[in-house]
Amino acid sequence: MMTKAHVERGEDAIEVFLDNAISASNVQRYLEKNGYFVRIFDEEGSIIIRASVITEASLPDENMPAKQQTGVSAQSAPPSSRIDSVSAAPASVRSAASTAVLITRKGLGGDDPLLGEVLMKGFLGTLPQMSPLPSVLALMNEGVKLAMKHTSSLEHLAILEKKGVHILVCGTCTNHFGVSSDIGAGVISNMFEITEALLASDKILSL
């Protein structure tokens, strides 16, 4: 949220200090989506993100060696030359008519856990065959366990991901259940990114 405040103030250069890789990944995606060129440094356990606004002048030169491209900066470019940040947003956010699916439980339906798991697996297995596909699938609370490795639902989520569905897995939830290292599909996200993706969709299906 602090990074978001700096972005909304229109700052050309932002430096963010973090203490874990998941948070760094979330901040990196947010900055890149909003038109920033991001560099990440790991200094004795502290992760530092340095970001600058992408401009036409700061885009990597195809003829420039890769090592030289790493230091590209946009701080000196005038605001008028900035690249429109909307073009950097994922399709799930830009879609003109989209549906988001929010799943907060391992099972679908009533109090029978076995039946609920069968129904949820059937739903996730059927979803890739639908058209149009949802733009976003968000997993929260016990729903994050559907994305764990070696689960029967993981294959279905992987198919959805390959077909372009943006899968967001609640990082607070994976930390609570101690399964962050066992997530095999989607990206471990945060409440801000998940809320933003849901509200950007035309319809939300909650399970």
C-alpha positions as CSV (number, residue, x, y, z in Angstrom):
1,M,0.0,0.0,0.0
2,M,2.9,2.4,0.7
3,T,4.3,1.6,-2.8
4,K,0.8,2.2,-4.3
5,A,0.8,5.7,-2.6
6,H,4.1,6.6,-4.3
7,V,2.9,5.4,-7.7
8,E,-0.3,7.4,-7.4
9,R,1.7,10.5,-6.6
10,G,3.4,10.0,-10.0
11,E,6.9,9.5,-8.7
12,D,9.4,8.6,-11.5
13,A,11.8,6.6,-9.2
14,I,10.8,4.4,-6.3
15,E,12.9,2.3,-3.9
16,V,11.3,-0.4,-1.8
17,F,12.8,-2.4,1.1
18,L,11.4,-5.8,1.8
19,D,12.2,-8.8,4.0
20,N,10.8,-11.7,2.1
21,A,10.6,-13.0,-1.5
22,I,6.8,-13.3,-1.7
23,S,6.3,-9.6,-0.9
24,A,9.0,-8.7,-3.3
25,S,7.3,-10.6,-6.1
26,N,4.0,-8.9,-5.4
27,V,5.6,-5.4,-5.4
28,Q,7.5,-6.2,-8.6
29,R,4.3,-7.3,-10.4
30,Y,2.4,-4.2,-9.2
31,L,5.2,-1.8,-10.4
32,E,5.7,-3.5,-13.7
33,K,1.9,-3.4,-14.4
34,N,2.0,0.3,-13.7
35,G,4.7,1.0,-16.2
36,Y,7.9,0.8,-14.1
37,F,11.2,-0.8,-15.0
38,V,12.2,-2.9,-12.0
39,R,15.6,-4.1,-10.7
40,I,15.9,-6.3,-7.6
41,F,18.9,-6.6,-5.3
42,D,19.4,-9.1,-2.4
43,E,21.7,-7.5,0.2
44,E,22.4,-9.7,3.2
45,G,18.8,-10.9,3.6
46,S,17.2,-7.6,2.8
47,I,15.5,-7.3,-0.6
48,I,15.7,-3.9,-2.4
49,I,13.5,-3.0,-5.4
50,R,14.6,0.0,-7.4
51,A,12.0,1.0,-10.0
52,S,11.8,3.8,-12.6
53,V,9.1,4.8,-15.0
54,I,9.4,3.2,-18.4
55,T,9.8,5.7,-21.2
56,E,10.4,5.5,-24.9
57,A,14.0,6.6,-24.2
58,S,14.5,3.9,-21.5
59,L,13.3,0.9,-23.5
60,P,16.1,-1.6,-24.1
61,D,17.9,-1.2,-27.4
62,E,17.8,-4.5,-29.4
63,N,21.4,-3.8,-30.5
64,M,22.6,-3.2,-26.9
65,P,24.3,-6.1,-25.1
66,A,22.1,-7.6,-22.4
67,K,24.5,-6.6,-19.6
68,Q,24.3,-3.0,-20.5
69,Q,20.5,-3.0,-20.6
70,T,20.2,-3.9,-16.9
71,G,21.1,-0.3,-15.9
72,V,18.5,1.4,-18.0
73,S,16.9,4.3,-16.1
74,A,14.0,6.6,-16.9
75,Q,14.4,9.2,-14.2
76,S,15.6,12.0,-16.6
77,A,12.9,11.6,-19.2
78,P,10.0,14.1,-19.4
79,P,6.5,13.0,-18.3
80,S,5.2,13.4,-21.8
81,S,7.4,10.6,-23.1
82,R,6.1,8.0,-20.6
83,I,4.7,4.8,-21.9
84,D,1.0,4.4,-21.0
85,S,0.9,2.1,-18.0
86,V,-2.4,0.5,-19.1
87,S,-0.5,-1.3,-21.8
88,A,1.5,-3.1,-19.2
89,A,-1.6,-4.4,-17.3
90,P,-2.4,-8.1,-17.6
91,A,-5.3,-9.1,-19.9
92,S,-7.3,-10.1,-16.8
93,V,-7.4,-6.5,-15.7
94,R,-8.0,-4.9,-19.1
95,S,-10.7,-7.3,-20.3
96,A,-13.8,-5.5,-21.5
97,A,-16.2,-8.3,-20.4
98,S,-14.7,-10.7,-17.9
99,T,-15.6,-13.0,-15.1
100,A,-13.6,-13.7,-11.9
101,V,-14.0,-16.8,-9.8
102,L,-13.3,-16.6,-6.1
103,I,-12.9,-19.9,-4.2
104,T,-12.6,-19.9,-0.5
105,R,-13.1,-23.6,0.4
106,K,-11.7,-27.0,-0.6
107,G,-15.1,-28.4,-1.3
108,L,-18.2,-27.2,-3.1
109,G,-21.6,-27.2,-1.5
110,G,-22.8,-28.5,1.9
111,D,-21.5,-30.2,4.9
112,D,-20.3,-33.5,3.4
113,P,-16.6,-32.9,2.9
114,L,-16.1,-36.0,0.6
115,L,-18.9,-35.0,-1.7
116,G,-17.7,-31.4,-1.6
117,E,-14.2,-32.3,-2.8
118,V,-15.6,-34.4,-5.6
119,L,-17.9,-31.6,-6.7
120,M,-15.0,-29.0,-6.6
121,K,-12.8,-31.3,-8.6
122,G,-15.6,-31.7,-11.1
123,F,-16.1,-28.0,-11.3
124,L,-12.4,-27.2,-11.9
125,G,-12.2,-30.0,-14.4
126,T,-15.2,-28.6,-16.4
127,L,-14.1,-25.0,-16.2
128,P,-11.3,-25.3,-18.9
129,Q,-13.9,-26.5,-21.4
130,M,-16.1,-23.4,-21.0
131,S,-16.1,-20.4,-23.3
132,P,-15.3,-17.7,-22.4
133,L,-13.0,-18.7,-19.7
134,P,-12.8,-16.6,-16.5
135,S,-10.1,-14.0,-16.6
136,V,-9.2,-14.5,-12.9
137,L,-9.4,-17.3,-10.4
138,A,-8.6,-16.2,-6.9
139,L,-8.0,-18.8,-4.1
140,M,-8.4,-17.7,-0.5
141,N,-8.8,-19.3,2.9
142,E,-8.9,-23.1,2.5
143,G,-9.2,-22.6,-1.2
144,V,-5.5,-22.2,-1.4
145,K,-5.0,-25.9,-0.7
146,L,-6.5,-26.6,-4.2
147,A,-3.2,-25.3,-5.6
148,M,-0.9,-27.5,-3.6
149,K,1.4,-29.9,-5.3
150,H,0.3,-33.6,-5.5
151,T,-3.4,-32.7,-5.2
152,S,-6.0,-33.9,-7.6
153,S,-7.1,-30.4,-8.4
154,L,-3.6,-29.1,-9.4
155,E,-3.8,-30.6,-12.9
156,H,-7.0,-28.7,-13.6
157,L,-5.5,-25.4,-12.3
158,A,-2.4,-25.9,-14.5
159,I,-4.6,-26.3,-17.6
160,L,-6.5,-23.1,-16.7
161,E,-3.2,-21.3,-16.3
162,K,-1.9,-22.5,-19.6
163,K,-5.1,-21.2,-21.2
164,G,-4.5,-17.7,-19.9
165,V,-6.5,-17.7,-16.7
166,H,-4.7,-15.5,-14.1
167,I,-4.6,-17.6,-10.8
168,L,-4.0,-15.6,-7.6
169,V,-3.2,-17.5,-4.4
170,C,-3.7,-15.7,-1.1
171,G,-0.2,-15.3,0.5
172,T,-1.7,-14.6,4.0
173,C,-3.6,-17.9,3.7
174,T,-0.7,-20.0,2.5
175,N,1.4,-18.6,5.4
176,H,-1.4,-19.4,7.9
177,F,-1.6,-23.0,6.7
178,G,2.2,-23.3,6.3
179,V,1.9,-24.4,2.7
180,S,3.6,-21.5,0.8
181,S,6.4,-23.8,-0.4
182,D,3.9,-26.4,-1.6
183,I,1.9,-24.2,-4.0
184,G,2.2,-25.6,-7.5
185,A,0.0,-23.3,-9.6
186,G,-0.7,-19.6,-9.9
187,V,1.2,-16.9,-8.1
188,I,1.2,-16.2,-4.4
189,S,-0.5,-12.8,-4.1
190,N,-1.8,-10.4,-1.6
191,M,-5.2,-8.8,-0.7
192,F,-4.6,-5.7,-2.7
193,E,-3.8,-7.5,-6.0
194,I,-6.7,-10.0,-5.5
195,T,-9.2,-7.2,-4.7
196,E,-8.1,-5.1,-7.6
197,A,-8.4,-8.1,-10.0
198,L,-11.9,-9.0,-8.7
199,L,-13.2,-5.4,-8.9
200,A,-11.8,-5.1,-12.4
201,S,-14.0,-7.9,-13.6
202,D,-17.6,-7.5,-14.8
203,K,-18.9,-10.5,-12.8
204,I,-17.7,-12.4,-9.7
205,L,-18.6,-16.0,-9.0
206,S,-17.9,-16.9,-5.4
207,L,-17.7,-20.5,-4.2
